[in-house]
Structure formats: structure tokens, C-alpha cells
Amino acid sequence: MNSVAPKPITLRVLCPLLLLLCLGVVSRAAESAPPGVEARLAQLEAKAAAAPAVNSGDNAWLLASTALVLMMTAPGLVLFYGGLVRRKNVLGTMMHSLALMALVSVLWLLFGYSMAFGEGNAFCGNPLSHFLLRGVGLAPNPDYAGTVPEQSFMLFQLMFAIITPALISGAVAERMKFSAYLLFTTLWVTLVYFPLAHMVWGKGGLLNWASSGCRVPVLDFAGGTVVHISSGVSALVCALVLGQRVGYPREPMPPHNVVLSLIGAGLLWVGWFGFNAGSALNAGGLATSAFAATHFSASAAALSWVVCEWMQKGKPSVLGAASGMVAGLATITPASGFVSIPSALLIGLAGGAVCYTGVSRLKTRFGYDDSLDVFGVHGLGSTVGMLMLGLLASGQINDAILGTCKIDGQLVCLAGGGAQFLNQLKGVGLTIAFAGTGTFVILKVVKAVTGLRLTEEQETLGMDLSQHGESAYND
């Protein structure tokens, strides 16, 4: 059968169309093909240049410091507080700190980190900005720590959020219902700690001297206001609202195991190096300076407390030496990254004497039952440290305070002197008012919802059996 040849005009039309189609396929293939090695290297270099670099040494130090601060809560504070209470309340007291490690961690994951370090106003970050830690990854956040992953910074700050309400538990020991304690802590960290952390350390915070939105430039290196004054003042309010323990002060209530407390105190001293030196957020000279200031202040305060006790009572006690050490650590915390070693020694000496007076005389004079002296050690101690820092802050130790703070468009020097003392006094006053008022309101809410205190029968039986159905010692 003979085929019919296509008309010449058909070929003339089809050939250009086929040619265009082939060119289009080749062009699309070229566009969709993966970039060459040189192009990929250029893309990676551009990304690396755009993102801050992670310093492995800084990150290693911050992660180690994070572990040290967590160790301060458990086993440090667990043993320190557990040994100071009576035998029938040791597990209940230890449970306060253990429960917070879980509870506060979950709150931090949900909204706590967002409220403390998310974008917001001068008083609080947006609770939803990092919901479930969204956006908190392995790249540094230059607003806070430019050489470590933001997750490392987030974890480090979490440990501060855990130990702060755990400190308050020392004031309510042996008489607060466990359910009330959990509800109180949930409300307290949400309404007091997270906003205060944002005000002092958060971007745009009211008291953050390193932030462009600062209104009152308050120096606080590692938590004098955020951790110790807030917990100390809140502890005092708790003690006043709850009232005295059954039998206090008529019946003697000595610690059931001082050895446990001494072990805990030693762990607190070691862990505090991560607390203060880790707050440099890098492994440089500032961390070394804060480390040294921390150690010598604790040493001076322990001696100061022992001398005061020896002079008043005729004998120095082992528990007094441990208490003085903790007082020195709390006192130097806000100043550790801003003062020289001789200044740290002076701060420790003053802190030990003032805290001893608060514990031995002030509590007796006013009759409040701060079971484990949280206000006398942490509240008074860090208040002394904050105010002395205003006079002793040195630009040779931390040159960032020399003309880097800008208020109303003017650079301000924050080195020690009358002006900075006044700034520190304002920060202390605001913290006392904010934490004290917030705690009082929260306690009233908790009392209305769950009640605050154990019944007299439960308190006589002890927290271990009445709240947890177990006993620490079964011999």
C-alpha cells in the first residue's frame, strides 16, 4: 500500500515546534538540576557568614555550668534543707525540691522561657513567642549569648527558674500542704519569677542595664534580685501568712541530721561556681573573675559568721560555718561579674555579719517562723550584695559598664559610685515590692482554692506520713 508523503508545509511547521519543545525540556532540566559543587559551597559559606558562629569551648562551659546549677537543687538543696528539718518531715521537705525540677521544667517549656526571654514589653515577654520552645534551636541568639546555641542558654536559665522557688520552700517547711505548695509554685513562677527575669535580664527589660530599652540600669550579674531577693522576700511573706509551726518557739526544733546539711552545703558551694561563673555565658576571663569572687566571698562570710557566733554564744558551730558560707554565696551573686577579689572579700565579710544578725536577732525580735532562714540568708544577703555592688562595681573587671548603657540617648557609666548605688537601691526596692505583693496575693488565692496549712493532727504526725504516706527511716 502506497503511503502519502506529508505536505511540505506540515514539515515546515512541525520541525520548528519540535525544536522549541526540545529546547524547553533542556532548559527546564538545567533549571531543576542540582547546583554544582562550587555553587553549593558558596551557599554554605553565605549561610555561615550570616549566622553567628558557635564556640565549642563556650558551649562546653555553659553546659557544664547548667549541670552544676541543677546539682545545686538536687542533691545540694535537697540534702541541705532535708537535714535541717525534724525527722518526720525530711522526705516532705526533699520532695519540695524534687517536684519543682519536673513542674518548673514543663512550665518553662510551655511559656516560661517565652515570658522571661521572648520579645515583649518592659515587664514581660510574650508567653506564646516560644511556645513549646518554638524557634529555640541550635543557632545562637545574639541578644543573649552570641557564641552558644540558644538551647544551651535556655537550659542554663531553666536551672535558675527551678532553684528559686525551691529556696522559698525553706520558709514553709513542716507546715504547708503539698497540694498548696504545687499550686503556689505554679502561680509564683508565672506571675513573679518569669516577669522579674524579663525585667532584669530580658531584651527591653525595665531594669536590664545592657538593653536599649532600659529605664533603670540595675547591675545584677547572676540573680541577686531575680533569685535571692525575690525568694527571700517571698519566703518572709509566706512565713507571716502561714504563721508559726505548732509548738514554735516553745518547743526545741533542732535539725535531725546536720551531716546531711553539711554535705548539701558543700554541693551548693561547688555548684555555685556554675551559677555565677557560668553567667558570663562564655569561657573567657570574666568567667574566671566571677569564679574567684564567688570563692573568696564565701570564705570570708563563713569566717565572719563564725566569729560573730563565737563572740555571742561562746562557741562556733559547724552549722553556723555552713550557713555563713551560703550567706556569702548569696551575697556575692549579683556582684560576682563586676567586682575585684578584694571587693568580693569585703562583700563576703559584710554579708556574713549581716545575715548572722538577721537570723539570730531579727527573727527573734519580730517572732516570725522562717523555718530554714531563707529571708535572713538569701533576702538580706543579696540585698547587701546589690547595694555594695553599687559602690564597688569596677570597669577594670567588666568594661561593658563603662559607657555602653544608653539612657535617653546619653551614654551612662555604671561604675561604682553614688549614682549607681541609687540605681541599685531602686532595683532592690522594686523587687521587694513586686515579689512581696505578688506572693501575698498568690497565697490568698491558694488559700481560697486548696487551703494552705496542714491540720494540727497532720503537722504533729509529720509531712512524710500525712502527705506522702512514707517514712524516711524505718528502723
Secondary structure, DSSP 4 states (H G I P E B T S, - for coil): -PPPPPPHHHHHHHHHHHHHHHHHHHHHHHHHSPP-HHHHHHHHHHHHHHSPPPPHHHHHHHHHHHHHHHHIIIIIIHHHHHHHS-GGGHHHHHHHHHHHHHHHHHHIIIIIHHHHHSSB-SS-B-TTTTGGGTT--SS-BTTTBTTS-HHHHHHHHHHHHHHHHHHHHHHHTTTB-HHHHHHHHHHHIIIIIHHHHHHHHSTT-TTBTTSTT-SS-B--SS-IIIIIIHHHHHHHHHHHHH-PPTTTTTS----S-HHHHHHHHHHHHHHHHHHHHGGG-SSSHHHHHHHHHHHHHHHHHHHHHHHHHHHHHSS--HHHHHHHHHHHHHHHTTTTTTS-HHHHHHHHHHHHHHHHHIIIIIHHHH----TT-HIIIIIHHHHHHHHHHHHH--TTT-GGGEEEEEETTEEEE-SSSHHHHHHHHHHHHHHHHHHHHHHHHHHHHHHHHT-SBPPHHHHHH-HHHHHHS--S---
